Amino acid sequence: MKNIYLLGATGSIGSQTLDIILKQPKMFKLVGASLGRDDKKNDHILSQFNLEIACLRSDQKKHLYEKKYPKTLFVVGDAGLIEIAKYPKPGICVNALSGSAGLYPTIEAIKHHKDIALANKETLVMAGDLVNQYINDYHVRLLPVDSEHAAIRQTIDHEDIDDIEKIVITASGGSFRDLSREALEDITLEQALSHPNWSMGPKVTIDSATMMNKGLEVIEAHHLFKLPYRQIETILHQESLVHGLTYFKDGTIKASLGQNDMRIPIAYALNYPKRSRNNQQMPLVDMHFKPMDFKRFPLLKLAYEVGETGGLLPTVMNAANEAAVKLFIEGKIKFLDIENIVIDQVKSFQNIMNPSLELIIQTDKDVQSSIIEAYGKR
C-alpha cells in the first residue's frame, strides 16, 4: 500500500485524485491533505478518509475541526503545507496546488524522501534546475501528472534520449481557438472559463485560453525530459485525444492517445510502474492537427524565449501571469491585458542567472505584489 499526501485536495486535480484513491482502497492510503475554504467539501474528505494530518487555509475554524475530528492533526496555511510535506511517513506527494504556492512544499517533500506526482507546473517553471538537483540528491521519483507530460513520458520510457529527434506537445487552442485577436477585445470571464474539451480550475482554463498554459508546459517539459527547447514543439490539435508525440531519428513516431480525462494520467503517476484498469474506450474519430501560430498566441512565443534565457525570467513571467489572471478573474483588467502585463514585466526585468531558491521565492512575491498594487485599484 502506498501512502499519499495530497496538496490541493478540493481542486479539480485533487478531487479526481481522491476518486482514484477511493477506487483502489487496497493500493492507496491518504495520510495527509490540504483542504480548501468550503467546509462541506472539507467535511466530505475528512469523513471519508482517516487523515493523520490536514492543512486548513486559516486558523479561524481550526478548533471546530479539531473537536469534530480529534484523531487528525490540523495545521494551517503555507506553514501547514510544509508540515504535510515533512510528515515522517514515506509516500507519494501529489502536488495539485495552483500557482507558485506549490514550489516550496515540493522541495520539502523531496527532502523528506517522498516521490512527487506533479500537477503544479509552476514548480518546474520557477525552479526546474534546483528541483532536479534535489531529485538527484535525495533519489526520489518525479512523475508528471499533466496529460501531455504523462503522455510523452510513456512514449520515451526505456528509450535512449540520444535517439529522440523531438517531442511534440499538443494544444487544444483553448476557449477562443477559432477567434481572431480583434475578437478578443471584449471577452468576458464567463467566456474564458468555458473550455471546449477539459474541465479544469479557473486559472488553468484562462491560461489555456491565452496559451500561457502551453508555454509553462514547454518549460516544464525541458526540465522533465532534459531536452533543449529546439527539440520541444507545440502543435494545435482541437480534439485533445493525442496528448503527446515523440519523433525518433530513425523516422519512427510514437504517440500517446487517450480520453479527455485527467484520472488517466493521475492514475498512471500513482500506480507507476504498473497500470490500473480503466474501462473507458477512446472513440476512433477524425483528428486534426495545425501548426502553432505564434502571432496569435504571443505568450507561448514568450515562454520559449524565457525558457531559453533562463535565470529569474521564468519566475518573473510566471508571477506576472499569476497576478494578471487573478486581476482578470476579479474584473479589474481585460482579457488581452493579461498578455500586455506579462510581456511588459519580462521585457523590463533585469535578469539574474543561477538564482537561489530564496531569491526565486522573493522575486515571485515582489512581482505579484507590484502588479496587484498597480492594477488592483482600478
C-alpha positions in Angstrom: 0.0 0.0 0.0 1.3 3.5 -0.9 0.9 6.4 1.4 -0.5 9.5 -0.4 -0.1 13.2 0.6 -2.4 15.4 -1.5 -1.8 19.1 -1.7 -4.9 20.9 -3.1 -7.4 18.2 -2.3 -10.5 20.3 -3.1 -9.4 21.5 -6.6 -10.1 19.8 -9.9 -7.0 17.5 -9.9 -7.3 16.9 -6.2 -10.9 15.8 -6.4 -10.1 13.4 -9.2 -7.1 12.0 -7.2 -9.5 11.3 -4.4 -11.7 9.4 -6.8 -8.8 7.2 -7.7 -7.8 6.6 -4.1 -11.4 5.5 -3.2 -11.5 3.1 -6.2 -8.2 1.5 -5.1 -8.5 1.2 -1.3 -6.0 -1.7 -1.2 -3.4 0.2 -3.1 -3.5 3.7 -1.5 -3.9 5.3 1.9 -4.5 9.1 2.1 -2.3 10.1 5.0 -2.4 13.9 4.6 -4.2 16.5 2.6 -4.5 20.3 2.3 -8.1 21.4 2.3 -10.0 24.5 0.9 -12.4 27.2 2.1 -15.5 25.1 1.5 -16.5 23.5 4.8 -18.8 21.0 3.1 -16.1 19.8 0.8 -13.6 19.6 3.7 -16.1 17.6 5.9 -16.7 15.2 3.0 -13.0 14.5 2.7 -12.4 14.2 6.4 -15.3 11.9 6.9 -14.3 9.6 4.0 -10.6 9.4 4.9 -9.0 8.9 8.3 -6.4 11.6 7.7 -3.4 11.8 10.1 -2.7 15.4 9.1 -4.8 18.0 7.4 -4.0 21.6 6.4 -6.6 24.4 6.7 -6.5 27.7 4.8 -6.7 29.7 8.1 -7.0 29.0 11.9 -10.4 30.7 12.1 -12.3 27.4 12.5 -9.3 25.2 13.5 -10.7 24.5 16.9 -14.1 23.3 15.4 -12.3 20.9 13.1 -10.1 19.6 16.0 -13.2 19.0 18.1 -15.0 17.2 15.3 -12.0 15.1 14.1 -9.9 14.6 17.2 -7.6 11.9 15.6 -6.4 14.3 12.9 -3.6 16.8 13.4 -4.6 20.1 11.9 -2.1 22.6 10.6 -2.7 25.9 8.9 -1.6 28.0 5.9 1.7 27.9 4.0 3.4 26.6 7.0 0.9 23.8 7.2 1.7 22.7 3.6 5.3 22.4 4.7 4.2 20.3 7.7 2.4 17.9 5.4 5.4 17.7 3.1 7.7 16.9 6.1 5.4 14.3 7.7 7.6 11.4 8.6 5.9 8.5 6.8 7.2 7.8 3.3 4.9 8.0 0.3 3.9 10.0 -2.7 3.2 13.7 -2.5 0.6 14.7 -5.1 1.1 18.5 -5.7 -2.2 19.7 -7.1 -1.8 23.3 -5.8 -2.4 26.2 -8.1 0.4 28.7 -8.7 3.7 29.5 -7.1 2.5 28.2 -3.7 3.4 24.8 -4.9 7.1 25.3 -5.1 8.4 25.2 -1.5 6.2 22.2 -0.4 7.5 20.2 -3.4 11.1 20.8 -2.3 10.4 20.0 1.3 8.6 16.7 0.3 11.7 15.8 -1.8 14.0 16.5 1.1 11.9 14.2 3.2 12.3 11.4 0.7 8.8 11.5 -0.9 8.2 10.7 -4.5 6.5 13.6 -6.3 3.4 13.4 -8.6 3.5 16.8 -10.0 0.4 18.7 -11.4 1.8 22.1 -10.3 3.6 23.4 -13.4 5.0 26.4 -11.6 7.3 24.3 -9.5 9.5 23.4 -12.5 8.9 26.7 -14.3 10.3 28.7 -11.4 13.0 26.4 -10.2 13.4 23.4 -12.5 17.2 23.2 -12.2 17.1 23.3 -8.4 14.2 20.7 -8.2 16.1 18.3 -10.5 19.2 18.7 -8.3 17.2 17.8 -5.2 15.6 14.9 -7.1 19.0 13.5 -7.8 20.4 14.2 -4.4 17.5 12.6 -2.5 17.0 9.7 -5.0 13.2 10.2 -5.4 10.9 10.0 -8.4 9.4 12.9 -10.2 6.3 11.8 -12.1 4.3 14.3 -14.2 0.5 14.4 -13.8 -0.2 16.8 -16.7 -1.8 14.8 -19.5 0.8 16.0 -22.0 3.9 15.2 -20.0 2.5 11.9 -18.8 1.9 11.0 -22.5 5.4 12.0 -23.5 6.9 10.1 -20.6 5.2 6.9 -21.8 6.5 7.4 -25.4 10.1 7.8 -24.2 10.2 5.3 -21.3 13.0 2.8 -21.9 14.2 4.8 -24.9 17.7 6.3 -25.4 17.4 10.1 -25.2 20.0 10.4 -28.0 17.6 8.6 -30.3 15.0 11.4 -29.9 14.6 13.9 -32.7 11.9 15.9 -30.9 8.9 15.8 -28.7 5.6 17.4 -29.6 3.1 18.8 -27.0 -0.4 19.2 -28.3 -2.7 22.1 -27.5 -6.5 22.4 -27.9 -6.2 26.1 -28.5 -8.4 26.9 -25.5 -11.7 28.7 -25.3 -11.0 31.1 -28.2 -9.1 29.0 -30.6 -11.3 30.0 -33.5 -11.4 33.7 -32.8 -9.1 36.4 -34.2 -7.1 38.7 -31.9 -9.5 41.5 -32.8 -12.4 39.4 -31.4 -10.7 39.1 -28.1 -11.1 42.7 -27.0 -14.3 42.3 -25.0 -14.0 38.7 -23.8 -15.8 38.1 -20.6 -14.7 35.9 -17.6 -17.6 33.5 -18.3 -16.5 33.0 -21.9 -12.9 32.5 -20.8 -13.9 29.8 -18.3 -15.7 27.7 -20.9 -13.1 25.3 -22.2 -14.2 23.1 -25.2 -12.5 19.9 -24.0 -11.4 19.8 -20.4 -12.9 20.5 -17.0 -10.2 22.4 -15.1 -9.8 25.0 -12.4 -10.2 28.7 -13.3 -6.6 29.7 -13.6 -5.6 26.7 -15.8 -8.6 27.3 -18.0 -7.7 31.0 -18.5 -4.1 30.0 -19.1 -5.3 27.7 -21.8 -7.1 30.5 -23.5 -4.0 32.7 -23.6 -1.8 29.7 -24.4 0.3 30.5 -21.3 -0.6 27.1 -20.1 1.2 25.6 -23.0 4.2 27.9 -22.5 4.5 26.7 -18.9 4.3 23.1 -20.2 7.1 23.7 -22.7 9.4 24.9 -19.9 8.2 22.0 -17.7 9.0 19.5 -20.4 12.5 20.9 -20.8 13.2 20.2 -17.1 11.4 16.8 -17.0 12.9 15.3 -20.1 16.3 17.1 -20.2 15.8 18.2 -23.8 16.8 21.6 -25.4 13.9 23.9 -26.4 14.7 23.3 -30.1 13.6 19.7 -29.6 10.2 20.7 -28.0 7.5 21.5 -30.4 3.8 22.6 -29.9 1.0 22.0 -32.3 -2.7 22.6 -32.3 -4.9 19.6 -32.0 -8.5 20.6 -31.2 -9.8 17.2 -30.2 -7.3 16.7 -27.4 -7.1 13.0 -27.9 -3.4 12.8 -28.9 -1.7 14.2 -25.8 1.9 13.9 -26.9 4.2 12.5 -29.6 7.9 11.6 -29.8 9.8 11.7 -33.1 12.8 9.4 -33.3 15.9 9.8 -35.5 15.1 6.6 -37.4 11.7 8.0 -38.6 9.5 6.3 -36.0 6.8 8.4 -34.3 5.3 7.2 -31.0 2.1 8.9 -29.9 0.1 8.6 -26.7 -3.7 8.8 -27.1 -6.5 8.8 -24.5 -9.8 10.2 -23.4 -10.0 13.8 -22.1 -9.9 12.5 -18.5 -7.3 13.6 -16.0 -7.9 10.5 -14.0 -5.8 8.6 -16.6 -2.5 10.5 -16.1 -3.2 10.8 -12.3 -3.6 7.0 -12.0 -0.5 6.5 -14.2 1.6 8.5 -11.8 0.2 6.9 -8.6 0.4 3.4 -9.9 3.8 3.7 -11.7 5.5 1.5 -12.9 2.2 -0.6 -13.0 -1.1 0.4 -14.5 -4.6 0.4 -13.1 -7.7 -0.7 -15.0 -9.8 1.9 -16.8 -12.8 0.7 -18.8 -13.1 3.8 -20.9 -12.6 3.3 -24.6 -11.4 6.2 -26.8 -13.6 6.5 -29.9 -11.7 6.5 -33.2 -12.7 9.8 -34.8 -11.2 12.2 -37.3 -8.4 14.1 -35.8 -7.0 17.5 -36.9 -3.6 19.0 -36.5 -2.4 22.5 -37.3 0.9 24.3 -36.9 1.2 26.7 -34.0 0.5 30.3 -34.7 2.9 32.3 -32.5 1.5 35.7 -33.7 -1.9 34.6 -32.5 -0.5 33.3 -29.2 2.4 35.6 -28.2 2.6 34.3 -24.6 3.7 30.9 -26.0 6.4 32.5 -28.1 7.5 34.5 -25.0 7.7 31.2 -22.9 10.1 29.7 -25.4 12.3 32.9 -25.3 12.2 33.0 -21.5 12.9 29.3 -21.1 16.0 29.6 -23.4 17.2 32.6 -21.4 16.7 31.0 -18.0 17.7 32.7 -14.8 15.0 34.6 -13.0 12.9 35.3 -16.1 10.8 32.1 -15.9 9.9 33.2 -12.3 9.0 36.7 -13.5 6.9 35.5 -16.4 5.0 33.0 -14.2 4.5 35.6 -11.4 3.3 38.2 -13.8 0.8 35.8 -15.3 -0.4 34.6 -12.0 -1.1 38.2 -10.8 -2.7 39.2 -14.1 -5.0 36.2 -14.2 -6.1 37.0 -10.7 -6.9 40.6 -11.7 -8.9 39.4 -14.7 -10.9 37.0 -12.6 -11.7 39.9 -10.3 -12.8 42.0 -13.2 -10.1 44.6 -12.8 -8.4 44.2 -16.2 -9.4 43.0 -19.7 -8.5 39.6 -21.2 -5.8 41.0 -23.5 -4.3 43.0 -20.6 -3.0 39.6 -19.3 -0.6 39.4 -22.3 0.4 43.0 -22.1 1.2 42.8 -18.4 3.2 39.6 -18.7 5.2 40.8 -21.7 6.0 44.2 -20.1 7.2 42.6 -16.9 9.5 40.2 -18.7 10.9 42.8 -21.1 11.6 45.4 -18.3 13.2 42.9 -15.8 17.0 42.9 -15.2 17.7 39.2 -15.3 19.8 37.3 -12.8 21.3 33.9 -13.7 21.5 30.9 -11.3 19.2 32.3 -8.6 18.9 30.7 -5.2 15.6 29.3 -4.0 15.2 32.2 -1.6 15.7 34.7 -4.4 13.2 32.9 -6.6 10.5 32.9 -3.9 11.2 36.6 -3.1 11.1 37.7 -6.7 7.8 35.8 -7.2 6.3 37.7 -4.3 7.7 41.1 -5.4 6.5 40.8 -9.0 3.0 39.7 -8.0 2.6 42.4 -5.3 3.8 45.2 -7.6 1.3 44.2 -10.4 -1.6 43.8 -7.9 -0.8 47.2 -6.4 -0.5 48.9 -9.9 -3.8 47.4 -11.3 -5.8 46.3 -8.3 -7.3 49.7 -7.6 -9.0 50.0 -10.9 
